[in-house]
Amino acid sequence: MRCGADYKPAHVSPVKIKKCNAEFSLGLIPTHDILHSLGQRQNRKFLLVGFAAETDHLEANAAKKLREKNCDIIVANDARIAMETDENELLISVS
């Protein structure tokens, strides 16, 4: 099972891409939204908890994700702070 990511490479090379002096672009495509799929299940018998790493508008983006993904709980953090320290703060929103 793969970890959550918003995008994946559009094309995967079967061999190593050798370094050269030319510019290189990597095309990305959206991944399947597992959280959204789980939130659409009717009569679900599980608690759906989503996670949101945000860099701006933490509370607004967490509330939006809670609604749009039909989660029961969202656990959000400021990704900028998480990268700079061993300590972290979380915002937990409940529907």
N, C-alpha and C positions, 0 to 999 in steps of 0.2 A: 504494500500500500504506500502511496506517495504522500508526503507531507503537503499541507495546504500551500498553495501558491496562486497568485492571481493570473499569471501568464506562464506560458511554456514556449520553447523554441518552435517556430513554424516548420522548420526542416531540421532533421537530425542527420548529421554526417556519419556514415558508417566507418569512416577513418578519421584519424587525427587531422585537424586543420592546421597546417604548418604556418608558422609565423613568416610574414613577409613585410616589406616596407610599404605596402599599399593599405589604404583604408579598408576596414571591415565592418559590415553592418550585420546585426543579428535581428532577424524578424521574429516578432513575438505574437502569439495568438492567445485569447482568453482560455483559461481552463474551465472545465465543467464546474458549476457552482453547486457543490455537494450540500452546503448549508441551506441554500434556497430549495433544493429538491426535498430535503428532509422536512423543511417547514411547510411544504405543500401537502404532505401526507394527511389524509382525513382520519379522524378518530385515532390519532397516534397515542401510544401508551408509553411514551418516554418524554423526559424533560429535555428540551433542546437548548443547549448552551452554545452561544457563538462567541468568538474572540475577535477583537478589533485592535489592530496596531495602527494608530493614527499619528500624523505629524502636525495636524491643525484641526481646529474646531472639534475637539475630542467629544464633548457632550452631545453636540448636534449630530455628528457622524455616528456616534454610538446609538442614539435614539432612532436615527434613520434606519440603521442596520437592524435594530430590534424589530421595527415595524415591517420593513421590506422583506426580511428573511423569515418573518413569523416565528421568531425565537421566543423562548420563555425568559431567558436571561442573556445579557451581553456583558462580557468582561472586557473592558477597554483599557488600553494604556497608551501613553505618549511614547511613540517609538524613538523619538530623539533623546529622551531621558534614559530610556532602557539601554541605549547603546553607549552611554557615557559613564554609567555607574553600575555597581553590583546591586544597588538598591532600586526599587521600583515602586510606583504608586499605581493603583488600579481604580477604575471607576466601574461599579457594578450597577447595571440597570435591569429592572425586572418589569415584565409586562403585566 
